[in-house]
Amino acid sequence: MGLIGILLLVVFVIVSVLLVLLVLVQGEEGDSLGGIFAGGSGSAFGSRSGNVLTKTTYILGGLFLATSFCLALANRTPSGSGVEAAAKKIEGKTSGEWWNQAPAAAPAATVPSDQATLPAAPSAAAPVTPTPTK
């Protein structure tokens, strides 16, 4: 990320904080969606005359979208082949399908010679006879 990317990131953070603060400062008009049905003004979505806060909010919203788009363009992968190819390049592997690879053989456990023979398991269990139900 070069100098332009860092400057865009700083502008993005400043615009984001200002946008949040401006939205929090604005008071509720009371004519938002309720004004559509109550007929509070002549137009369907209320009057279009905004004060300084709403106009500044529109400008900061536009700057937020523009800087986020520019940051996305500045931070894309150089080859344009996608995230998977960039991850393979970082890892240095040619095949990324680790779930399809055969598992590595586990090392053989060493058993002391005095425990080499285990007792035999019972060959057959007692047969189970069903009990009649009434």
Sequence and secondary structure as in RCSB ss.txt:
>XXXX:A:sequence
MGLIGILLLVVFVIVSVLLVLLVLVQGEEGDSLGGIFAGGSGSAFGSRSGNVLTKTTYILGGLFLATSFCLALAN
RTPSGSGVEAAAKKIEGKTSGEWWNQAPAAAPAATVPSDQATLPAAPSAAAPVTPTPTK
>XXXX:A:secstr
  HHHHHHHHHHHHHHHHHHHHHHHS   S SSHHHHHT SSSTT      HHHHHHHHHHHHHHHHHHHHHHHT
S SS S HHHHHHHHHT S   GGGS           GGGSS     S           
